[in-house]
Amino acid sequence: MDSPLVRQSRLSDDYTFAIDSDGNRVELDDPRVVHVWPIGTNTYISRLIGAFFKKRGWKFRINGTTTPEVLRYARELCSGRECLPCASITGSTYTDLIKNRGEDEISIYYNLDQDGSCQYGAWPVVWETFARRLNVKNVIYLAGLGMKNNYAGQGALFASELASAISVGDLLDEARNTLYCLAVDENSALKKFDDETDRIINSAEQGKMALAAAIKNWARIMSKIPLKCSLDRTPRVLLFGGLNVTFVHEPITRFFLERGIIAKVVDFGEGVTWLTSEPLIRYGFKRGILSPEKIFSIPSLVLSIVNPWNDRRAAFEALKSRVLLSGFDFYAKRYRNIMKKSGLLYDIAAPFYAILKEGSKIASLAGYTETPITVGRFVHSVNGGIFDGLVNIGCFNCQPAMNSQALLRSLSGTIDIPYAAIDCEGPWISANQHRLLDAVAIQSKRVRADKY
């Protein structure tokens, strides 16, 4: 006979405390509460987010990876029709439940709780189903970390700290890939990089001021590491394609790094700003506006709020989204300017608005999908002249990714930069994809050599 269903734990209506399976209020810094990160972001982003959680006295555990084993565990709950990010997070959550979770623990798993036309719009229903099937006490499976829950109930300060964590984490990943390719003494350089990066991450527990000071010191020390050749003469390839990329890029990144080509993984922050933009873009469409210039106009949004005939709540959420996007762009630019003194960074800060504007010329904003962002990133990168090769990474069952590949197929024939589209079913690549990437690698070296 099946066990009776347990009462599911949940967060309070204002997201500031948890309610356990017995109906008791539990504070988020209670010793029994563990905040778990099952999302496969790069290690620097995960650890920096964890540092800001710990700053609040919250326990934090990272369990976000995408490996064949994790995806196998995901099949215990998934049918195989889910998008890869859903399968990855499901597998990470399930493995954490059976391998890491303490007996008396109240577990909060951070996930994507957001509306939308993409598959993630169904995740709240999916996780309700998974919760009933797992039937485990004192687990919250779908805690968001964005506007919808006021950043875990912590408001603007936590939002700014998360923006800092994501921006710095993206930059550290870019710098490490550069150092991997160019350091004279690779092992010594990477050890020094890891030691100084640990100091950055530890400093975040003291707040953003301590973080900024640690980053300045990091940049000074990194600038003294000998490099075997000029950064300007080293070929660079951008791996882009939306939020899917963070879950599947690793074998492709290794492929290029092992050939002396710096692989830049598209910023995770780009996907986060896209998610943050949802109220803004949807409110523009609600008013019959698809032009990024008009959608992003702050005076227009303010007038919408004071107009009694408009949906003031939607207008306010749109304005809040607009302000948050500006804040994220500010932190991304600020930290890049500080860390660029290391001599290991080469990309430029790309404001979300600029990417959206380029993408909207080719793909409509009406559906609110990642397609315009992926297309915009392609156009922005081509115009910027930073990269010598472009690899569009998509997952086979992600419709926005497939749409972007279809649109870029014709555009790629008009540029002088090598381009390839890779469809992934997980963090691995086939023999045929190896051949495609080999072509991009060889051609990108030629492109860089022709510039000098």
Summary of the structure (lengths in Angstrom):
residues: 452
radius of gyration: 22.0
end to end distance: 73.7
largest distance: 73.7
contacts: 1530
relative contact order: 0.11
helix: 57%
strand: 11%
